[in-house]
Amino acid sequence: MLEALAVVAGKRFDVLDLGCGTGSLSERILRRFPQARSVLVDHDPVLLAIGRTGLGEQRGRLTWVDADLRRPDWFMSLPRRRFHVAVSTTALHWLTAPELARLYARVAHLLPHGGWFLDGDHIAFPADSSHFRQASRSVARHRAARIRLSDVGWDAWWRAVLRDPRLAAEAELHRIRYPHAHSETVSPDLEGHIRLLRRAGFCEVHLIWARWENRVLAAVR
Ligand SMILES: C[S@@+](CC[C@H](N)C(=O)[O-])C[C@H]1O[C@@H](n2cnc3c(N)ncnc32)[C@H](O)[C@@H]1O
């Protein structure tokens, strides 16, 4: 995604980071592009608090926004209505097809003609490709087992963070906003995402990177 940004966004640009979590993607973007600025949107008070405390505002280059991307009016909280590019990583699978349709249309509206949207996410093979689905899930399981040997893992990390007394208020709100530890949403498959993006006003939509179901979709307004 950084490689793509270097080509399609240049050096000085405003980026919108959707479902930013603790800001790890925007942090990389700012490091790689010293003149870029990012507006980061998320709805998880815990992750936003960690991001705001850890990264801060980087002298005005990071602006954190608490908004629910499923709501039609989420964009009302943005500090500006024009971005050169939009990005997202492993976040939009939390949204249903109708919610994505609305979000994609809004993102298209926030970009200029020729502006790019890059989405790196888990995007499933179609339901009629059960062999690919099964193989992909097995690869993911094996990879997760290998990582767990040296890493704390998703569930253990969350248990530890939600017990941290410094985040007690945010943890309480997190439990209300995110009653499930993982997304329960049935997100569209690859073709579904492409169709929704095209309907939303993006004229070209293609995969630019893939490793099984981990993919980066790029769309041009
Ligand atoms: C796996 S994290 C990814 C975070 C970050 N993009 C990254 O790559 O590190 C998924 C993120 O999507 C956010 N998210 C899920 N549903 C959302 C919604 N309706 N509105 C805003 N953010 C949402 C979660 O709060 C979480 O921060």
The ligand as a Gaussian input file, in Angstrom:
#p B3LYP/6-31G(d) Opt

LIG

0 1
 C       -8.234000      -5.323000      13.188000
 S       -8.491000      -3.631000      13.589000
 C       -7.445000      -2.835000      12.398000
 C       -6.908000      -1.532000      12.893000
 C       -5.924000      -0.822000      11.972000
 N       -6.525000      -0.447000      10.709000
 C       -4.711000      -1.660000      11.727000
 O       -4.508000      -2.136000      10.610000
 O       -3.948000      -1.860000      12.665000
 C      -10.141000      -3.309000      12.989000
 C      -10.593000      -1.897000      13.316000
 O      -11.839000      -1.614000      12.699000
 C      -12.554000      -0.781000      13.587000
 N      -13.982000      -0.791000      13.290000
 C      -14.802000      -1.858000      13.226000
 N      -16.079000      -1.462000      13.003000
 C      -16.040000      -0.104000      12.942000
 C      -17.031000       0.890000      12.764000
 N      -18.333000       0.556000      12.590000
 N      -16.670000       2.182000      12.759000
 C      -15.369000       2.533000      12.924000
 N      -14.371000       1.636000      13.103000
 C      -14.713000       0.332000      13.128000
 C      -12.262000      -1.419000      14.934000
 O      -12.591000      -0.560000      16.000000
 C      -10.782000      -1.688000      14.808000
 O      -10.011000      -0.616000      15.219000

